[in-house]
Amino acid sequence: TGGVLLQLGVHGFDLIEHLFGPIEQLGALTAIRMPQRRLADGSVIAVRAPDHALVHHQLCSGVPVSHEILFGEVAGTSRFRLEV
C-alpha cells in the first residue's frame, strides 16, 4: 500500500511537474510515525500504511526537489505549502 504517497503525495507530484517540468527520477523514505490513530468516533485503529514520506525528485532539467508528505500535521498548519 502507498499510504500517504498515494493519498496526498500524488497532488504534490502533479504540482511539481506543473510548475517546474517533468520529473525524471525520484527516491523516497517512508515511515509509520503514528502507529495508532484515534477516529472521530473515539475508536482507535492500527496504522498499517506509511503516514510520513520524504521524497527527493530529480527533474528532467537537472533541478533537485525535496518533498515532505505527512498525515500527522499539527492542527491549524498550512496543508499545502510550497517553498521555492
C-alpha positions in Angstrom: 0.0 0.0 0.0 1.2 3.5 -0.8 -0.4 5.3 2.2 0.4 9.0 2.3 2.2 8.8 -1.0 -0.9 7.7 -2.9 -3.4 9.7 -0.9 -1.6 13.1 -0.7 1.7 12.8 -2.4 0.3 12.5 -5.9 -1.1 16.0 -5.7 2.4 17.4 -4.8 4.0 15.3 -7.7 1.4 16.9 -10.1 2.1 20.4 -8.8 5.8 20.0 -9.1 5.5 18.9 -12.7 3.0 21.6 -13.5 5.2 24.4 -12.1 8.7 23.1 -12.8 8.6 20.4 -15.6 8.8 16.7 -15.8 10.2 14.5 -13.0 13.0 12.2 -14.3 13.5 10.1 -11.2 12.7 10.0 -7.5 13.5 8.2 -4.3 11.5 8.1 -1.1 11.9 7.1 2.5 8.6 6.2 4.2 7.7 5.5 7.8 4.7 4.9 10.1 5.2 7.7 12.6 1.8 7.3 14.4 1.2 3.5 14.7 -2.3 4.1 16.1 -4.9 6.7 15.1 -8.0 7.8 17.0 -11.0 8.3 14.8 -13.8 10.9 15.3 -16.0 8.4 17.0 -13.3 7.7 19.6 -12.2 4.3 18.3 -8.6 3.5 17.8 -7.2 1.8 14.7 -3.7 0.4 13.9 -2.0 2.2 11.1 -0.5 -0.2 8.5 0.5 2.1 5.7 3.1 4.8 5.6 1.9 8.1 7.1 5.1 10.1 6.5 7.3 10.3 3.4 10.4 12.2 2.4 10.8 12.3 -1.4 13.7 13.5 -3.4 12.9 14.3 -7.1 15.3 14.9 -9.9 13.6 17.0 -12.6 14.5 16.4 -16.3 16.1 19.9 -16.2 18.5 18.6 -13.5 16.9 20.6 -10.7 16.7 18.6 -7.4 13.4 18.9 -5.4 12.7 17.8 -1.8 9.1 16.9 -0.9 7.8 16.0 2.6 4.4 14.4 2.9 2.7 13.6 6.2 -0.7 12.8 7.8 0.5 13.8 11.3 0.5 17.6 10.8 -0.4 19.9 13.7 -4.0 21.2 13.6 -4.1 24.6 12.0 -1.0 24.3 9.9 -1.0 25.0 6.2 -2.0 21.8 4.5 -0.1 22.5 1.3 2.9 24.8 1.5 5.4 25.4 -1.3 8.9 26.8 -0.8 10.8 27.8 -3.9 
